[in-house]
Amino acid sequence: MSWLFFMDESGHDHKQCPYEVRGGVALHVKELWRFVKAMRLFEEHAFGCRLASYGKELKGSTLLDRKRFKFARQDELMPDNDHQRHARAFLEKSQKRITPPP
């Protein structure tokens, strides 16, 4: 049997993340491609694009930092298409090194 083991984001930075982040995934080799495709679909649904197009990647320390929770609590949930549009706008501004307003 062939198994793949990954470990990432283990530990806590004690600065930005409000939660301890520990993660581990064990996948059988034949399940790897299905997992990769599912993660790509999740990424495209959440952000409306592939983060790699903007030189970014999914990281627990980024997605779970205090600012993200503060931003999420600011208002009601927005429809997926609006959320995706705003996410892409932030990514595009980041790529052009444009700082969003406070």
N, CA, C and O atoms as CSV, one atom per row, in Angstrom:
chain,resi,resn,atom,element,x,y,z
A,1,MET,N,N,0.833,-1.184,0.000
A,1,MET,CA,C,0.000,0.000,0.000
A,1,MET,C,C,0.876,1.245,0.000
A,1,MET,O,O,1.886,1.310,0.700
A,2,SER,N,N,0.485,2.204,-0.774
A,2,SER,CA,C,1.212,3.470,-0.836
A,2,SER,C,C,0.374,4.573,-0.207
A,2,SER,O,O,-0.746,4.839,-0.643
A,3,TRP,N,N,0.916,5.203,0.804
A,3,TRP,CA,C,0.239,6.306,1.484
A,3,TRP,C,C,1.113,7.539,1.404
A,3,TRP,O,O,2.339,7.442,1.455
A,4,LEU,N,N,0.500,8.677,1.281
A,4,LEU,CA,C,1.205,9.950,1.302
A,4,LEU,C,C,0.830,10.673,2.584
A,4,LEU,O,O,-0.343,10.714,2.954
A,5,PHE,N,N,1.806,11.238,3.257
A,5,PHE,CA,C,1.554,11.974,4.481
A,5,PHE,C,C,2.045,13.399,4.308
A,5,PHE,O,O,3.154,13.626,3.822
A,6,PHE,N,N,1.224,14.355,4.703
A,6,PHE,CA,C,1.583,15.759,4.637
A,6,PHE,C,C,1.392,16.377,6.003
A,6,PHE,O,O,0.457,16.020,6.720
A,7,MET,N,N,2.248,17.284,6.368
A,7,MET,CA,C,2.054,18.045,7.603
A,7,MET,C,C,2.452,19.470,7.286
A,7,MET,O,O,3.527,19.727,6.746
A,8,ASP,N,N,1.565,20.397,7.632
A,8,ASP,CA,C,1.841,21.803,7.349
A,8,ASP,C,C,1.196,22.642,8.435
A,8,ASP,O,O,0.227,22.225,9.070
A,9,GLU,N,N,1.742,23.821,8.639
A,9,GLU,CA,C,1.180,24.789,9.573
A,9,GLU,C,C,1.129,24.281,11.010
A,9,GLU,O,O,0.244,24.664,11.775
A,10,SER,N,N,2.050,23.442,11.369
A,10,SER,CA,C,2.050,22.929,12.718
A,10,SER,C,C,2.558,23.992,13.682
A,10,SER,O,O,3.585,24.624,13.434
A,11,GLY,N,N,1.847,24.184,14.765
A,11,GLY,CA,C,2.302,25.139,15.766
A,11,GLY,C,C,1.444,26.379,15.825
A,11,GLY,O,O,0.309,26.396,15.349
A,12,HIS,N,N,1.999,27.406,16.411
A,12,HIS,CA,C,1.267,28.654,16.640
A,12,HIS,C,C,2.265,29.792,16.627
A,12,HIS,O,O,3.342,29.684,17.215
A,13,ASP,N,N,1.917,30.886,15.962
A,13,ASP,CA,C,2.857,32.012,15.910
A,13,ASP,C,C,2.735,32.936,17.117
A,13,ASP,O,O,3.603,33.781,17.337
A,14,HIS,N,N,1.668,32.786,17.900
A,14,HIS,CA,C,1.426,33.594,19.100
A,14,HIS,C,C,1.386,35.094,18.812
A,14,HIS,O,O,1.594,35.909,19.711
A,15,LYS,N,N,1.114,35.459,17.543
A,15,LYS,CA,C,1.021,36.871,17.172
A,15,LYS,C,C,-0.266,37.132,16.402
A,15,LYS,O,O,-1.131,37.869,16.875
A,16,GLN,N,N,-0.400,36.541,15.228
A,16,GLN,CA,C,-1.510,36.848,14.327
A,16,GLN,C,C,-2.693,35.899,14.438
A,16,GLN,O,O,-3.839,36.339,14.349
A,17,CYS,N,N,-2.447,34.618,14.629
A,17,CYS,CA,C,-3.524,33.626,14.613
A,17,CYS,C,C,-4.203,33.512,15.968
A,17,CYS,O,O,-3.538,33.305,16.983
A,18,PRO,N,N,-5.531,33.647,15.989
A,18,PRO,CA,C,-6.227,33.513,17.259
A,18,PRO,C,C,-6.389,32.057,17.694
A,18,PRO,O,O,-6.760,31.793,18.838
A,19,TYR,N,N,-6.119,31.114,16.799
A,19,TYR,CA,C,-6.300,29.701,17.108
A,19,TYR,C,C,-5.022,28.925,16.824
A,19,TYR,O,O,-4.223,29.294,15.963
A,20,GLU,N,N,-4.857,27.865,17.554
A,20,GLU,CA,C,-3.751,26.929,17.298
A,20,GLU,C,C,-4.046,26.221,15.979
A,20,GLU,O,O,-5.161,25.744,15.771
A,21,VAL,N,N,-3.078,26.149,15.106
A,21,VAL,CA,C,-3.273,25.502,13.813
A,21,VAL,C,C,-2.399,24.265,13.753
A,21,VAL,O,O,-1.172,24.358,13.797
A,22,ARG,N,N,-3.024,23.127,13.652
A,22,ARG,CA,C,-2.315,21.861,13.478
A,22,ARG,C,C,-3.064,21.101,12.397
A,22,ARG,O,O,-4.293,21.031,12.402
A,23,GLY,N,N,-2.332,20.555,11.506
A,23,GLY,CA,C,-3.011,19.828,10.445
A,23,GLY,C,C,-2.202,18.651,9.972
A,23,GLY,O,O,-0.973,18.696,9.922
A,24,GLY,N,N,-2.887,17.628,9.635
A,24,GLY,CA,C,-2.242,16.459,9.073
A,24,GLY,C,C,-3.223,15.730,8.188
A,24,GLY,O,O,-4.400,15.595,8.523
A,25,VAL,N,N,-2.740,15.266,7.070
A,25,VAL,CA,C,-3.587,14.544,6.135
A,25,VAL,C,C,-2.833,13.316,5.669
A,25,VAL,O,O,-1.668,13.402,5.281
A,26,ALA,N,N,-3.494,12.183,5.708
A,26,ALA,CA,C,-2.934,10.953,5.147
A,26,ALA,C,C,-3.862,10.514,4.026
A,26,ALA,O,O,-5.055,10.298,4.242
A,27,LEU,N,N,-3.314,10.386,2.848
A,27,LEU,CA,C,-4.118,9.990,1.692
A,27,LEU,C,C,-3.492,8.772,1.034
A,27,LEU,O,O,-2.271,8.666,0.913
A,28,HIS,N,N,-4.345,7.865,0.616
A,28,HIS,CA,C,-3.860,6.776,-0.216
A,28,HIS,C,C,-3.517,7.378,-1.567
A,28,HIS,O,O,-4.203,8.290,-2.029
A,29,VAL,N,N,-2.482,6.888,-2.197
A,29,VAL,CA,C,-2.005,7.451,-3.454
A,29,VAL,C,C,-3.122,7.561,-4.491
A,29,VAL,O,O,-3.194,8.553,-5.217
A,30,LYS,N,N,-3.980,6.568,-4.568
A,30,LYS,CA,C,-5.026,6.610,-5.593
A,30,LYS,C,C,-6.080,7.677,-5.311
A,30,LYS,O,O,-6.880,7.986,-6.196
A,31,GLU,N,N,-6.108,8.251,-4.105
A,31,GLU,CA,C,-7.049,9.310,-3.755
A,31,GLU,C,C,-6.465,10.711,-3.936
A,31,GLU,O,O,-7.187,11.702,-3.833
A,32,LEU,N,N,-5.170,10.795,-4.203
A,32,LEU,CA,C,-4.503,12.088,-4.254
A,32,LEU,C,C,-5.095,13.016,-5.312
A,32,LEU,O,O,-5.392,14.172,-5.012
A,33,TRP,N,N,-5.271,12.538,-6.533
A,33,TRP,CA,C,-5.757,13.403,-7.605
A,33,TRP,C,C,-7.181,13.894,-7.316
A,33,TRP,O,O,-7.505,15.047,-7.599
A,34,ARG,N,N,-8.029,13.026,-6.757
A,34,ARG,CA,C,-9.384,13.431,-6.395
A,34,ARG,C,C,-9.331,14.551,-5.342
A,34,ARG,O,O,-10.102,15.508,-5.411
A,35,PHE,N,N,-8.424,14.426,-4.375
A,35,PHE,CA,C,-8.254,15.457,-3.350
A,35,PHE,C,C,-7.788,16.775,-3.968
A,35,PHE,O,O,-8.312,17.837,-3.631
A,36,VAL,N,N,-6.819,16.713,-4.860
A,36,VAL,CA,C,-6.297,17.920,-5.522
A,36,VAL,C,C,-7.412,18.615,-6.301
A,36,VAL,O,O,-7.552,19.836,-6.230
A,37,LYS,N,N,-8.194,17.852,-7.035
A,37,LYS,CA,C,-9.291,18.446,-7.809
A,37,LYS,C,C,-10.333,19.074,-6.890
A,37,LYS,O,O,-10.855,20.148,-7.191
A,38,ALA,N,N,-10.640,18.417,-5.777
A,38,ALA,CA,C,-11.620,18.967,-4.834
A,38,ALA,C,C,-11.103,20.262,-4.215
A,38,ALA,O,O,-11.873,21.206,-4.036
A,39,MET,N,N,-9.825,20.321,-3.890
A,39,MET,CA,C,-9.251,21.551,-3.330
A,39,MET,C,C,-9.269,22.678,-4.353
A,39,MET,O,O,-9.505,23.833,-3.997
A,40,ARG,N,N,-9.024,22.359,-5.616
A,40,ARG,CA,C,-9.096,23.383,-6.658
A,40,ARG,C,C,-10.510,23.925,-6.797
A,40,ARG,O,O,-10.705,25.131,-6.949
A,41,LEU,N,N,-11.500,23.033,-6.744
A,41,LEU,CA,C,-12.900,23.480,-6.817
A,41,LEU,C,C,-13.253,24.362,-5.626
A,41,LEU,O,O,-13.923,25.384,-5.780
A,42,PHE,N,N,-12.802,23.965,-4.440
A,42,PHE,CA,C,-13.045,24.772,-3.246
A,42,PHE,C,C,-12.429,26.157,-3.408
A,42,PHE,O,O,-13.068,27.167,-3.115
A,43,GLU,N,N,-11.194,26.195,-3.871
A,43,GLU,CA,C,-10.480,27.468,-4.063
A,43,GLU,C,C,-11.219,28.356,-5.055
A,43,GLU,O,O,-11.400,29.549,-4.810
A,44,GLU,N,N,-11.646,27.779,-6.172
A,44,GLU,CA,C,-12.363,28.560,-7.177
A,44,GLU,C,C,-13.724,29.027,-6.660
A,44,GLU,O,O,-14.171,30.124,-6.994
A,45,HIS,N,N,-14.380,28.205,-5.851
A,45,HIS,CA,C,-15.664,28.615,-5.278
A,45,HIS,C,C,-15.464,29.729,-4.246
A,45,HIS,O,O,-16.228,30.694,-4.219
A,46,ALA,N,N,-14.457,29.598,-3.411
A,46,ALA,CA,C,-14.232,30.573,-2.341
A,46,ALA,C,C,-13.723,31.905,-2.872
A,46,ALA,O,O,-14.139,32.960,-2.391
A,47,PHE,N,N,-12.826,31.873,-3.860
A,47,PHE,CA,C,-12.174,33.094,-4.321
A,47,PHE,C,C,-12.565,33.510,-5.737
A,47,PHE,O,O,-12.245,34.618,-6.167
A,48,GLY,N,N,-13.244,32.640,-6.454
A,48,GLY,CA,C,-13.634,32.956,-7.820
A,48,GLY,C,C,-12.491,32.855,-8.804
A,48,GLY,O,O,-12.599,33.315,-9.940
A,49,CYS,N,N,-11.393,32.253,-8.372
A,49,CYS,CA,C,-10.217,32.116,-9.233
A,49,CYS,C,C,-9.248,31.136,-8.572
A,49,CYS,O,O,-9.482,30.667,-7.458
A,50,ARG,N,N,-8.170,30.841,-9.270
A,50,ARG,CA,C,-7.089,30.043,-8.686
A,50,ARG,C,C,-6.083,31.013,-8.069
A,50,ARG,O,O,-5.617,31.930,-8.745
A,51,LEU,N,N,-5.751,30.825,-6.817
A,51,LEU,CA,C,-4.827,31.724,-6.128
A,51,LEU,C,C,-3.446,31.728,-6.774
A,51,LEU,O,O,-2.748,32.742,-6.747
A,52,ALA,N,N,-3.054,30.608,-7.348
A,52,ALA,CA,C,-1.744,30.529,-8.002
A,52,ALA,C,C,-1.621,31.558,-9.121
A,52,ALA,O,O,-0.514,31.996,-9.436
A,53,SER,N,N,-2.731,31.945,-9.719
A,53,SER,CA,C,-2.716,32.970,-10.775
A,53,SER,C,C,-2.202,34.303,-10.254
A,53,SER,O,O,-1.733,35.144,-11.020
A,54,TYR,N,N,-2.297,34.486,-8.932
A,54,TYR,CA,C,-1.858,35.730,-8.301
A,54,TYR,C,C,-0.616,35.518,-7.433
A,54,TYR,O,O,-0.247,36.390,-6.648
A,55,GLY,N,N,0.026,34.354,-7.579
A,55,GLY,CA,C,1.226,34.065,-6.786
A,55,GLY,C,C,0.915,33.807,-5.321
A,55,GLY,O,O,1.776,34.001,-4.462
A,56,LYS,N,N,-0.309,33.371,-5.025
A,56,LYS,CA,C,-0.734,33.102,-3.647
A,56,LYS,C,C,-1.022,31.622,-3.472
A,56,LYS,O,O,-1.121,30.878,-4.448
A,57,GLU,N,N,-1.157,31.198,-2.211
A,57,GLU,CA,C,-1.530,29.824,-1.920
A,57,GLU,C,C,-2.398,29.791,-0.669
A,57,GLU,O,O,-2.364,30.715,0.143
A,58,LEU,N,N,-3.173,28.726,-0.519
A,58,LEU,CA,C,-3.978,28.554,0.683
A,58,LEU,C,C,-3.051,28.246,1.845
A,58,LEU,O,O,-2.290,27.280,1.792
A,59,LYS,N,N,-3.108,29.052,2.892
A,59,LYS,CA,C,-2.291,28.829,4.079
A,59,LYS,C,C,-3.149,29.088,5.306
A,59,LYS,O,O,-3.846,30.099,5.387
A,60,GLY,N,N,-3.092,28.187,6.236
A,60,GLY,CA,C,-3.860,28.340,7.463
A,60,GLY,C,C,-3.511,29.609,8.208
A,60,GLY,O,O,-4.394,30.282,8.740
A,61,SER,N,N,-2.226,29.946,8.254
A,61,SER,CA,C,-1.812,31.136,9.012
A,61,SER,C,C,-2.353,32.419,8.396
A,61,SER,O,O,-2.531,33.413,9.100
A,62,THR,N,N,-2.616,32.413,7.102
A,62,THR,CA,C,-3.190,33.583,6.442
A,62,THR,C,C,-4.708,33.600,6.588
A,62,THR,O,O,-5.297,34.627,6.925
A,63,LEU,N,N,-5.328,32.464,6.336
A,63,LEU,CA,C,-6.787,32.398,6.382
A,63,LEU,C,C,-7.339,32.532,7.795
A,63,LEU,O,O,-8.487,32.939,7.972
A,64,LEU,N,N,-6.543,32.197,8.796
A,64,LEU,CA,C,-7.033,32.207,10.170
A,64,LEU,C,C,-6.462,33.337,11.015
A,64,LEU,O,O,-6.557,33.284,12.241
A,65,ASP,N,N,-5.868,34.365,10.393
A,65,ASP,CA,C,-5.330,35.421,11.240
A,65,ASP,C,C,-6.447,36.335,11.751
A,65,ASP,O,O,-7.560,36.320,11.225
A,66,ARG,N,N,-6.147,37.107,12.752
A,66,ARG,CA,C,-7.160,37.916,13.444
A,66,ARG,C,C,-7.896,38.882,12.503
A,66,ARG,O,O,-9.098,39.098,12.659
A,67,LYS,N,N,-7.188,39.458,11.536
A,67,LYS,CA,C,-7.834,40.407,10.615
A,67,LYS,C,C,-8.985,39.752,9.862
A,67,LYS,O,O,-10.036,40.365,9.672
A,68,ARG,N,N,-8.791,38.515,9.436
A,68,ARG,CA,C,-9.831,37.829,8.658
A,68,ARG,C,C,-11.109,37.668,9.484
A,68,ARG,O,O,-12.213,37.845,8.970
A,69,PHE,N,N,-10.952,37.331,10.767
A,69,PHE,CA,C,-12.120,37.170,11.631
A,69,PHE,C,C,-12.786,38.523,11.873
A,69,PHE,O,O,-14.013,38.616,11.915
A,70,LYS,N,N,-11.987,39.554,12.030
A,70,LYS,CA,C,-12.533,40.906,12.229
A,70,LYS,C,C,-13.319,41.338,10.990
A,70,LYS,O,O,-14.430,41.853,11.109
A,71,PHE,N,N,-12.744,41.128,9.795
A,71,PHE,CA,C,-13.425,41.491,8.556
A,71,PHE,C,C,-14.720,40.696,8.399
A,71,PHE,O,O,-15.736,41.238,7.966
A,72,ALA,N,N,-14.681,39.421,8.748
A,72,ALA,CA,C,-15.849,38.551,8.567
A,72,ALA,C,C,-17.012,38.981,9.453
A,72,ALA,O,O,-18.172,38.775,9.096
A,73,ARG,N,N,-16.714,39.574,10.600
A,73,ARG,CA,C,-17.771,39.991,11.527
A,73,ARG,C,C,-18.333,41.380,11.210
A,73,ARG,O,O,-19.286,41.813,11.857
A,74,GLN,N,N,-17.770,42.074,10.244
A,74,GLN,CA,C,-18.177,43.453,9.974
A,74,GLN,C,C,-19.596,43.585,9.458
A,74,GLN,O,O,-20.269,44.571,9.759
A,75,ASP,N,N,-20.055,42.642,8.708
A,75,ASP,CA,C,-21.347,42.796,8.056
A,75,ASP,C,C,-21.980,41.425,7.862
A,75,ASP,O,O,-21.416,40.405,8.258
A,76,GLU,N,N,-23.144,41.416,7.254
A,76,GLU,CA,C,-23.827,40.161,6.957
A,76,GLU,C,C,-23.074,39.404,5.861
A,76,GLU,O,O,-22.265,39.978,5.133
A,77,LEU,N,N,-23.356,38.114,5.762
A,77,LEU,CA,C,-22.764,37.325,4.688
A,77,LEU,C,C,-23.227,37.868,3.349
A,77,LEU,O,O,-24.368,38.307,3.205
A,78,MET,N,N,-22.336,37.836,2.374
A,78,MET,CA,C,-22.698,38.328,1.052
A,78,MET,C,C,-22.842,37.144,0.094
A,78,MET,O,O,-22.292,36.072,0.349
A,79,PRO,N,N,-23.558,37.325,-0.979
A,79,PRO,CA,C,-23.715,36.255,-1.964
A,79,PRO,C,C,-22.349,35.821,-2.519
A,79,PRO,O,O,-21.410,36.615,-2.578
A,80,ASP,N,N,-22.260,34.559,-2.921
A,80,ASP,CA,C,-20.995,34.011,-3.405
A,80,ASP,C,C,-20.379,34.839,-4.533
A,80,ASP,O,O,-19.176,35.100,-4.524
A,81,ASN,N,N,-21.201,35.254,-5.508
A,81,ASN,CA,C,-20.620,35.983,-6.644
A,81,ASN,C,C,-20.036,37.329,-6.206
A,81,ASN,O,O,-19.018,37.760,-6.747
A,82,ASP,N,N,-20.671,38.001,-5.228
A,82,ASP,CA,C,-20.107,39.255,-4.708
A,82,ASP,C,C,-18.819,38.980,-3.939
A,82,ASP,O,O,-17.827,39.696,-4.083
A,83,HIS,N,N,-18.852,37.946,-3.131
A,83,HIS,CA,C,-17.664,37.578,-2.354
A,83,HIS,C,C,-16.486,37.283,-3.285
A,83,HIS,O,O,-15.371,37.747,-3.047
A,84,GLN,N,N,-16.733,36.520,-4.331
A,84,GLN,CA,C,-15.681,36.178,-5.289
A,84,GLN,C,C,-15.149,37.418,-5.997
A,84,GLN,O,O,-13.942,37.561,-6.194
A,85,ARG,N,N,-16.047,38.301,-6.374
A,85,ARG,CA,C,-15.637,39.537,-7.071
A,85,ARG,C,C,-14.734,40.381,-6.172
A,85,ARG,O,O,-13.712,40.896,-6.625
A,86,HIS,N,N,-15.109,40.522,-4.900
A,86,HIS,CA,C,-14.302,41.305,-3.970
A,86,HIS,C,C,-12.963,40.614,-3.678
A,86,HIS,O,O,-11.933,41.277,-3.563
A,87,ALA,N,N,-12.983,39.300,-3.562
A,87,ALA,CA,C,-11.733,38.557,-3.325
A,87,ALA,C,C,-10.766,38.764,-4.492
A,87,ALA,O,O,-9.579,39.016,-4.283
A,88,ARG,N,N,-11.277,38.658,-5.716
A,88,ARG,CA,C,-10.419,38.877,-6.888
A,88,ARG,C,C,-9.894,40.313,-6.931
A,88,ARG,O,O,-8.743,40.541,-7.304
A,89,ALA,N,N,-10.728,41.275,-6.554
A,89,ALA,CA,C,-10.284,42.677,-6.538
A,89,ALA,C,C,-9.124,42.862,-5.566
A,89,ALA,O,O,-8.152,43.546,-5.886
A,90,PHE,N,N,-9.219,42.249,-4.362
A,90,PHE,CA,C,-8.114,42.335,-3.406
A,90,PHE,C,C,-6.861,41.684,-3.960
A,90,PHE,O,O,-5.762,42.219,-3.815
A,91,LEU,N,N,-7.022,40.519,-4.602
A,91,LEU,CA,C,-5.862,39.821,-5.165
A,91,LEU,C,C,-5.206,40.648,-6.276
A,91,LEU,O,O,-3.980,40.718,-6.361
A,92,GLU,N,N,-6.023,41.268,-7.118
A,92,GLU,CA,C,-5.491,42.091,-8.201
A,92,GLU,C,C,-4.766,43.316,-7.657
A,92,GLU,O,O,-3.701,43.683,-8.153
A,93,LYS,N,N,-5.344,43.949,-6.635
A,93,LYS,CA,C,-4.685,45.115,-6.032
A,93,LYS,C,C,-3.384,44.706,-5.345
A,93,LYS,O,O,-2.393,45.435,-5.393
A,94,SER,N,N,-3.394,43.553,-4.716
A,94,SER,CA,C,-2.184,43.051,-4.066
A,94,SER,C,C,-1.089,42.799,-5.096
A,94,SER,O,O,0.078,43.121,-4.872
A,95,GLN,N,N,-1.480,42.225,-6.216
A,95,GLN,CA,C,-0.509,41.941,-7.276
A,95,GLN,C,C,0.093,43.234,-7.835
A,95,GLN,O,O,1.263,43.263,-8.216
A,96,LYS,N,N,-0.708,44.297,-7.882
A,96,LYS,CA,C,-0.242,45.589,-8.381
A,96,LYS,C,C,0.357,46.448,-7.264
A,96,LYS,O,O,0.761,47.589,-7.488
A,97,ARG,N,N,0.404,45.873,-6.054
A,97,ARG,CA,C,0.936,46.546,-4.860
A,97,ARG,C,C,0.154,47.802,-4.502
A,97,ARG,O,O,0.722,48.801,-4.061
A,98,ILE,N,N,-1.170,47.733,-4.701
A,98,ILE,CA,C,-2.064,48.821,-4.320
A,98,ILE,C,C,-2.630,48.477,-2.948
A,98,ILE,O,O,-3.233,47.417,-2.780
A,99,THR,N,N,-2.447,49.347,-1.977
A,99,THR,CA,C,-2.949,49.099,-0.628
A,99,THR,C,C,-4.429,49.458,-0.561
A,99,THR,O,O,-4.810,50.577,-0.906
A,100,PRO,N,N,-5.276,48.509,-0.116
A,100,PRO,CA,C,-6.695,48.842,0.007
A,100,PRO,C,C,-6.914,49.872,1.122
A,100,PRO,O,O,-6.126,49.948,2.064
A,101,PRO,N,N,-7.991,50.664,1.008
A,101,PRO,CA,C,-8.264,51.657,2.047
A,101,PRO,C,C,-8.576,50.973,3.384
A,101,PRO,O,O,-9.047,49.836,3.397
A,102,PRO,N,N,-8.323,51.647,4.494
A,102,PRO,CA,C,-8.576,51.038,5.825
A,102,PRO,C,C,-10.047,50.822,6.085
A,102,PRO,O,O,-10.419,50.324,7.148
